[in-house]
């Protein structure tokens, strides 16, 4: 599978099989984050791998009641160890850096035949409390990981002409 195929095949999975993920596959997903680019190559991040059933059950409430968070065999929580740095383009570096790393992880998971769902609906403070994450650490993203027990239809996408401009915006 090439990168474009992984991008095309990736879907948000909300129903998982009760199957343990092989360690070598989990390691490859984590390695994708390790080698992902970051601003000034600072790699100001930590990734928490949550496998424990009881902990995943607690994360359901922190994730706005999304039951599949407890069903997936793994949830990966992306943490920023430095959240004050702002890039020259005025964007917080940690949101960009962790978005890149999580995207790389999700694409590697897709290549390995694993399903994922990037979670944006969660209460950061509750997640921090459940996982003993220090107050100064930010949690901009988390995602579920496992073998899909569904094959949702692909959602429609806008035409390229609707989202691309050349040279100037107007």
N, C-alpha and C positions, 0 to 999 in steps of 0.2 A: 504494500500500500504506500503510495506517495503522499506527500503533505496535502496536496489539493484534494485527494480522495478522502483523507481523514477529515478535512474541513467539511467536505460535502456529506459525509456519512454521520457526523456527530449530531446527536439529538439529545434533548433533555430527557433523561430517564427518571421516572418516578415510581417504578415498580421493579423490584430486584429479586433475583433468585437467592435462596438461602445457601449460597455456595461461597466457600472461603476463597479469597484471592491468593493465588500462588505468590510466595515471597519474591521470586525473581521479577514478577510483573509489577508488584508494588514498588520494588527497588528501582525498576526502570522509570516508573512514573515519577518517583522522587528525584531520580537523577536528572530528569528533564527540567525540574525546577532548579537544581544545583547549577546547571550549565546555562540557564536562561540569562539573557542580558539584564543589567540593571544600571541605573544612573551612576556614572563614574565607577562602575563595577563594584559598588559598595556592598551589595548582597546583604542589605540590612533586613533580614527576614529569618523567620523560623516557621516550620511547618509541623503542626501537631497531627499525628495520625491517631485517630480515635477508632478503636476496634471493640472496646468493651461494651457489651450489650446494655448494661445498666446506664452507662454514661451516654450512649447513643439515645436511649429512651429519654433521658433528661434533656438532651439537645432538641427533642421534638418541640417542647414548650418554648424553648429559646428561638426556635425556627418557625414561630407563628403557627404552631400546631401541625406542621407538615409531617404526616405520619411516615412517609417514605424515608425520612432522615433516620428513623429507628430501624427501618427494614434493610437499608443498605449495609453491607458488612463493614464498610469503612467510611468515615467522614474525615476529610482533610481540612484543617483550619489554617488559613494563611495569616501569619502575624507579622507586623512590622516592628522591628526593634528600634527604629528611629523614624519618628513621624513629623519632625519639625522642618526638615529640609524641603525647600521649594525650588523647583527647577527654574532656569531663566525664562521659560515660557509661562511662568506663574502657576504651574500645576504642582500639587504635592507629589514629591518623588515616590513616596510609598504606594500611592494608589496606582500609578503607572507601572512601577516595578512589579508589584504583586499581580497586577492584571496580566502582564506578560508571562510571568512564571506560571500562574494558574492556567492560562491558555495553553502553554506548552505542555503542562501536565495532562490536561484534558485531551489534547491531540494525541499524545503518547498513549493514553488510556484507550482511546478509540482505535489506534493501530493495534493494540494488544487484545482487542475484542471485549473491552470493558465499557460499561455505560457510566455516565456521569450526569450530575445536574448541579450547575453553578447556583449557589444560594445567595440571593440578594435580600430575601425576606427573613431577617433574624435580628434579635436584640443583642447587640454587641456586649452590653454590660452583663446580660445573663450568661452569654457564652463564656465570657471571662471568668465569671464566678464559678461556673460548672467545671471549667478546665484549669482553674488556679492561674490564670494569666494575669500578670501584674497590671496595675492600673494604667501605667504609662505606655503600654503596648497597645497598638491598634490592630483591629481585626477587620480588614476591609472585604474579605471574601472567605467563603468555605464552600466545599462541594462534596457531594456523595459519590461513592465509587463502588462498583460491583458489577456482577453479571446481570444484564438486562433480562427482565421477565415480561417484556413488552417490546413492541416495535411500532412506536407512534409514527403517524404519517408525517412527512416533512411539511413544515409550515411554509406558506408562500413567502417569497422575498420580492422586494421591489426590483424593477428593471434597473440595469446598470445606468441607463440614461437618467434615471430619477435621482441617483445618488452621487454621480460624478460630474465635476465641472473641470474644465481645463483653463489654465492660466489665471482666471479671476472667478470670483464667486458668482457674479451676475453676468 
